Amino acid sequence: MTTYQFRAVTNDGKTRTGTHTAENEKKVAAELRRQGLTPIYIGLGKSGGFELKLPEWGAGKRRDVLFFTQEISTLLNSSVPIDRALTIVSELTEKPAFRAVVIDILRLIKGGKTLADALGTHGTYFSDLYVNMVRAGEASGSLSVVFQRLSHFERNRDELRGYIISSMMYPLLLAITGVGAIVVLMYFVVPKFATIFEGGRMTIPLPTLVMLRTSEFLQAWGWLIGLGLIAFGVGFASFIRTEKGRWWWDEFRLRVPLLGDALRKAETARFARAMATLVSNTVPLVQSIQIAGGTLANQRIARALDSVAQGVKRGEGIAVPLRRCGQFPSLASHLLSVGEETGKLDEMFTRMADIYENDTRDAIKRFTSLFEPLLILTMGIVVGALILSMLLAITSINEVAI
């Protein structure tokens, strides 16, 4: 017998939590339903199972969709009708903006729209992949299975994205701290230190002289440099929003040593996970490629999928056109060749996604393990040079005094 934690909803919409001892999760669910409760989570808490409550940090539209998908998946797999499931989710949703979205979806369904069409009216939350998956699930009568797969897809995508962001936070904070320290030294410390040499006839050491002149230049023209950097940032952001600029920027990032490798593997993992979700739900292969391409962030790789889709239309399968487009690691095409030969393409896409999600994490680790020491070394050299210039000046003053 095992003690399970549960979270359930009463008939009047209230949430109840607690523990129950049983042989397995199914018997816990049966007991809760016997008591008139609708289970939305049954598991071993932190030591096992998968809890549906999301972390509070980094909440955004993706987290809202992940919450929605997990809750709907659990309710549908507990034989709760879709309209009742949406009502429960709307009551559980804490964010007013997303609660309004769920309520509007429920309104549209009651008005005669399908769930896929209702989701499609909120494109800022639900992607084409999501909507097409739900539409296929409605057509095949397997909506609960579709939401279970979507839940897995959204969770994996969110975890990988969160890992990449958290891995890059430390180098970013390190760079900001280093630049801030240099600015403080040049704007506040060095000018006060320069008053020692005012009106003096002593010879200023060359490193100290360079430091003083640099500080004077920054004090006089620092505002202009700041404005120039801001203008450059705004201009660059505007440029990469254009079609030509986005293409150049995506191509450039793929060519950066280590970082480009990590980005390519991340895009491969994202594509494979989307394809696994679509193909396993019998969405046609060409349509799956087009939808999965829309989930990619890098336009250079996404556009290469057009030629892959054309190859599939010509009857070449997917492995050969994928290898020919030259944007994906060679292992990917070999895995898909095996999948085509065995007739288990969806399983091979899943395997491919698992491999490249792990490879992405390893590539990010390699990039940060090189970038962090290089950043520390650079900042250390600059700050050390400033301190050394001050020490040389103090030493020269002492020599004059003697």
GULOSE-797806 format. One line per 3 residues: their letters; for each residue x, y, z of C-alpha. Coordinates in nm, 3 decimals, decimal comma, m for minus. Layout:
N
A	X Y Z  ...
END
This chain:
402
MTT	0,000 0,000 0,000  0,124 0,348 m0,091  0,019 0,688 0,037
YQF	m0,067 0,923 m0,250  m0,122 1,296 m0,246  m0,424 1,417 m0,440
RAV	m0,589 1,736 m0,558  m0,954 1,720 m0,662  m1,251 1,943 m0,742
TND	m1,592 1,919 m0,575  m1,922 1,951 m0,760  m1,947 2,317 m0,660
GKT	m1,602 2,393 m0,805  m1,401 2,402 m0,480  m1,053 2,248 m0,467
RTG	m0,968 1,983 m0,210  m0,626 1,838 m0,132  m0,517 1,553 0,091
THT	m0,368 1,204 0,105  m0,510 0,857 0,047  m0,355 0,514 0,090
AEN	m0,419 0,260 m0,185  m0,246 0,004 m0,406  m0,217 0,233 m0,708
EKK	m0,328 0,568 m0,852  m0,631 0,420 m1,032  m0,784 0,303 m0,705
VAA	m0,726 0,645 m0,552  m0,906 0,804 m0,848  m1,193 0,555 m0,819
ELR	m1,232 0,631 m0,448  m1,230 1,007 m0,510  m1,497 0,973 m0,780
RQG	m1,703 0,757 m0,544  m1,692 1,048 m0,300  m1,820 1,284 m0,570
LTP	m1,480 1,444 m0,636  m1,310 1,500 m0,971  m0,935 1,420 m0,941
IYI	m0,698 1,660 m1,116  m0,372 1,536 m0,961  m0,270 1,209 m0,798
GLG	0,096 1,138 m0,724  0,373 1,091 m0,473  0,435 1,464 m0,424
KSG	0,793 1,584 m0,457  0,934 1,233 m0,439  0,749 1,110 m0,744
GFE	0,475 1,174 m0,994  0,428 1,492 m1,184  0,251 1,775 m1,008
LKL	0,037 2,000 m1,218  0,110 2,318 m1,026  0,362 2,530 m1,212
PEW	0,661 2,709 m1,067  0,581 3,069 m0,991  0,893 3,214 m1,153
GAG	0,910 3,309 m1,519  0,533 3,292 m1,570  0,415 3,396 m1,915
KRR	0,198 3,283 m2,201  0,390 2,957 m2,241  0,336 2,873 m1,876
DVL	m0,033 2,958 m1,905  m0,066 2,720 m2,200  0,129 2,451 m2,017
FFT	m0,101 2,484 m1,714  m0,409 2,472 m1,936  m0,286 2,167 m2,127
QEI	m0,190 1,968 m1,818  m0,518 2,039 m1,640  m0,734 1,961 m1,946
STL	m0,533 1,642 m2,007  m0,588 1,521 m1,651  m0,959 1,604 m1,652
LNS	m1,028 1,445 m1,992  m0,843 1,130 m1,886  m1,073 1,125 m1,581
SVP	m1,375 1,116 m1,819  m1,479 1,476 m1,748  m1,667 1,635 m2,043
IDR	m1,477 1,911 m2,222  m1,719 2,189 m2,125  m1,702 2,086 m1,757
ALT	m1,323 2,060 m1,784  m1,299 2,413 m1,922  m1,524 2,542 m1,643
IVS	m1,298 2,383 m1,381  m0,981 2,518 m1,544  m1,127 2,869 m1,561
ELT	m1,191 2,851 m1,186  m0,842 2,719 m1,113  m0,665 2,977 m1,330
EKP	m0,514 3,253 m1,114  m0,434 3,505 m1,389  m0,735 3,718 m1,487
AFR	m0,616 3,763 m1,848  m0,584 3,390 m1,914  m0,904 3,314 m1,721
AVV	m1,082 3,542 m1,967  m0,930 3,342 m2,255  m1,052 3,010 m2,111
IDI	m1,400 3,153 m2,046  m1,415 3,281 m2,405  m1,316 2,937 m2,538
LRL	m1,595 2,783 m2,329  m1,841 3,042 m2,465  m1,745 2,964 m2,824
IKG	m1,784 2,589 m2,769  m2,129 2,637 m2,620  m2,208 2,853 m2,924
GKT	m2,140 2,560 m3,158  m1,770 2,596 m3,247  m1,531 2,303 m3,223
LAD	m1,258 2,318 m2,958  m0,990 2,357 m3,227  m1,171 2,653 m3,385
ALG	m1,221 2,811 m3,043  m0,852 2,773 m2,959  m0,762 2,915 m3,302
THG	m0,929 3,246 m3,215  m0,656 3,299 m2,951  m0,348 3,260 m3,170
TYF	m0,124 3,452 m2,930  m0,161 3,162 m2,686  m0,223 2,855 m2,901
SDL	0,007 2,781 m3,196  m0,088 2,621 m3,528  0,064 2,296 m3,402
YVN	m0,157 2,305 m3,096  m0,475 2,384 m3,290  m0,410 2,122 m3,559
MVR	m0,338 1,856 m3,299  m0,666 1,929 m3,123  m0,852 1,926 m3,457
AGE	m0,704 1,585 m3,539  m0,797 1,461 m3,192  m1,157 1,576 m3,234
ASG	m1,181 1,407 m3,573  m1,045 1,077 m3,441  m1,227 1,086 m3,107
SLS	m0,899 1,072 m2,911  m0,896 1,418 m2,755  m0,773 1,293 m2,418
VVF	m0,474 1,124 m2,582  m0,396 1,438 m2,783  m0,392 1,658 m2,475
QRL	m0,168 1,408 m2,300  0,079 1,430 m2,589  0,050 1,808 m2,603
SHF	0,117 1,824 m2,230  0,435 1,622 m2,278  0,537 1,841 m2,573
ERN	0,477 2,173 m2,393  0,653 2,051 m2,079  0,964 1,935 m2,265
RDE	0,981 2,256 m2,466  0,941 2,468 m2,153  1,208 2,274 m1,964
LRG	1,461 2,307 m2,246  1,392 2,679 m2,291  1,419 2,733 m1,914
YII	1,752 2,548 m1,904  1,898 2,761 m2,184  1,785 3,087 m2,021
SSM	1,907 2,991 m1,672  2,244 2,880 m1,814  2,297 3,219 m1,979
MYP	2,188 3,427 m1,679  2,515 3,394 m1,485  2,743 3,508 m1,771
LLL	2,504 3,797 m1,839  2,504 3,910 m1,475  2,881 3,870 m1,467
AIT	2,920 4,096 m1,770  2,685 4,360 m1,625  2,870 4,357 m1,293
GVG	3,209 4,389 m1,462  3,103 4,678 m1,686  2,937 4,847 m1,388
AIV	3,257 4,822 m1,183  3,462 4,976 m1,465  3,212 5,263 m1,508
VLM	3,218 5,339 m1,134  3,598 5,344 m1,130  3,629 5,569 m1,435
YFV	3,350 5,811 m1,340  3,389 5,844 m0,963  3,716 5,697 m0,835
VPK	3,965 5,806 m1,102  3,852 6,176 m1,115  3,908 6,211 m0,739
FAT	4,240 6,036 m0,774  4,339 6,282 m1,051  4,320 6,578 m0,809
IFE	4,648 6,457 m0,658  4,833 6,559 m0,976  4,667 6,896 m1,025
GGR	4,921 7,179 m1,025  5,208 6,935 m0,971  5,528 6,918 m1,167
MTI	5,591 6,550 m1,117  5,608 6,313 m1,412  5,294 6,097 m1,440
PLP	5,359 5,732 m1,534  5,231 5,645 m1,882  4,970 5,387 m1,767
TLV	4,832 5,641 m1,517  4,826 5,912 m1,783  4,630 5,687 m2,019
MLR	4,384 5,608 m1,740  4,336 5,977 m1,654  4,284 6,083 m2,016
TSE	4,036 5,798 m2,072  3,844 5,904 m1,763  3,836 6,266 m1,883
FLQ	3,714 6,157 m2,226  3,435 5,944 m2,077  3,326 6,227 m1,847
AWG	3,314 6,470 m2,137  3,164 6,244 m2,403  3,019 5,952 m2,206
WLI	2,662 6,074 m2,258  2,720 6,078 m2,632  2,866 5,728 m2,626
GLG	2,565 5,612 m2,422  2,323 5,765 m2,670  2,518 5,609 m2,956
LIA	2,496 5,264 m2,797  2,122 5,305 m2,738  2,071 5,421 m3,098
FGV	2,274 5,128 m3,224  2,071 4,885 m3,011  1,739 5,025 m3,134
GFA	1,859 5,028 m3,494  1,992 4,674 m3,473  1,668 4,549 m3,314
SFI	1,473 4,715 m3,596  1,705 4,566 m3,858  1,669 4,207 m3,737
RTE	1,291 4,246 m3,742  1,307 4,288 m4,119  1,311 3,981 m4,341
KGR	1,666 4,046 m4,463  1,793 4,134 m4,117  1,638 3,829 m3,955
WWW	1,788 3,604 m4,219  2,136 3,756 m4,167  2,110 3,738 m3,786
DEF	1,996 3,374 m3,783  2,275 3,279 m4,022  2,533 3,469 m3,817
RLR	2,434 3,301 m3,490  2,466 2,957 m3,646  2,826 3,041 m3,744
VPL	2,937 3,147 m3,393  3,169 2,876 m3,252  3,007 2,660 m2,982
LGD	2,697 2,882 m2,963  2,596 2,797 m3,320  2,626 2,425 m3,245
ALR	2,404 2,464 m2,938  2,142 2,662 m3,132  2,133 2,412 m3,418
KAE	2,083 2,122 m3,178  1,813 2,313 m2,990  1,624 2,375 m3,315
TAR	1,666 2,009 m3,415  1,524 1,900 m3,079  1,231 2,142 m3,114
FAR	1,155 2,022 m3,467  1,178 1,656 m3,368  0,955 1,700 m3,063
AMA	0,691 1,879 m3,272  0,708 1,614 m3,545  0,678 1,332 m3,291
TLV	0,367 1,495 m3,147  0,208 1,551 m3,490  0,302 1,221 m3,661
SNT	0,191 1,015 m3,361  m0,151 1,175 m3,401  m0,169 1,080 m3,772
VPL	m0,132 1,435 m3,905  m0,012 1,404 m4,270  0,368 1,420 m4,302
VQS	0,383 1,723 m4,534  0,143 1,918 m4,315  0,341 1,811 m4,006
IQI	0,663 1,947 m4,155  0,499 2,281 m4,235  0,348 2,312 m3,886
AGG	0,668 2,201 m3,710  0,868 2,451 m3,916  0,649 2,725 m3,775
TLA	0,763 2,641 m3,421  1,131 2,707 m3,503  1,298 3,032 m3,400
NQR	1,572 3,024 m3,664  1,436 3,124 m4,005  1,739 2,982 m4,188
IAR	1,654 2,632 m4,063  1,277 2,682 m4,090  1,298 2,779 m4,459
ALD	1,515 2,478 m4,534  1,216 2,264 m4,438  1,033 2,386 m4,750
SVA	1,267 2,175 m4,962  1,215 1,882 m4,723  0,837 1,907 m4,769
QGV	0,882 1,918 m5,148  1,095 1,605 m5,131  0,826 1,425 m4,933
KRG	0,568 1,526 m5,193  0,790 1,373 m5,464  0,790 1,043 m5,275
EGI	1,149 1,060 m5,147  1,051 1,010 m4,785  1,180 1,251 m4,522
AVP	1,530 1,122 m4,439  1,688 1,194 m4,779  1,549 1,550 m4,822
LRR	1,642 1,629 m4,460  2,002 1,523 m4,524  2,011 1,716 m4,850
CGQ	1,895 2,047 m4,697  2,216 2,054 m4,490  2,070 2,228 m4,184
FPS	2,034 1,933 m3,947  2,298 1,708 m3,785  2,379 1,398 m3,990
LAS	2,259 1,163 m3,715  1,906 1,300 m3,755  1,868 1,173 m4,112
HLL	2,011 0,832 m4,020  1,761 0,796 m3,735  1,474 0,887 m3,966
SVG	1,594 0,638 m4,227  1,563 0,365 m3,966  1,220 0,499 m3,870
EET	1,100 0,484 m4,231  1,235 0,131 m4,276  1,069 0,002 m3,958
GKL	0,747 0,198 m3,998  0,799 0,365 m3,659  0,866 0,720 m3,766
DEM	0,688 0,874 m3,466  0,899 0,672 m3,222  1,216 0,771 m3,403
FTR	1,120 1,139 m3,391  1,071 1,099 m3,016  1,411 0,933 m2,984
MAD	1,564 1,208 m3,196  1,410 1,476 m2,972  1,545 1,309 m2,657
IYE	1,895 1,283 m2,806  1,916 1,645 m2,919  1,760 1,789 m2,605
NDT	2,040 1,621 m2,409  2,296 1,732 m2,668  2,168 2,090 m2,642
RDA	2,225 2,089 m2,267  2,578 1,954 m2,318  2,650 2,216 m2,588
IKR	2,527 2,498 m2,363  2,749 2,368 m2,083  3,051 2,369 m2,316
FTS	2,974 2,723 m2,431  2,930 2,863 m2,079  3,233 2,672 m1,945
LFE	3,448 2,856 m2,202  3,265 3,189 m2,205  3,255 3,243 m1,826
PLL	3,634 3,211 m1,764  3,704 3,426 m2,073  3,469 3,694 m1,943
ILT	3,620 3,682 m1,594  3,969 3,704 m1,740  3,879 4,005 m1,957
MGI	3,716 4,193 m1,671  4,004 4,103 m1,442  4,260 4,242 m1,689
VVG	4,071 4,570 m1,730  4,008 4,626 m1,358  4,360 4,508 m1,275
ALI	4,507 4,753 m1,525  4,317 5,041 m1,360  4,432 4,943 m1,012
LSM	4,790 4,897 m1,133  4,784 5,246 m1,289  4,677 5,390 m0,953
LLA	4,947 5,200 m0,766  5,215 5,323 m1,009  5,100 5,681 m0,947
ITS	5,109 5,635 m0,568  5,454 5,482 m0,592  5,584 5,774 m0,801
INE	5,444 6,023 m0,546  5,623 5,844 m0,263  5,950 5,849 m0,459
VAI	5,919 6,228 m0,513  5,845 6,280 m0,144  6,157 6,085 m0,046
END
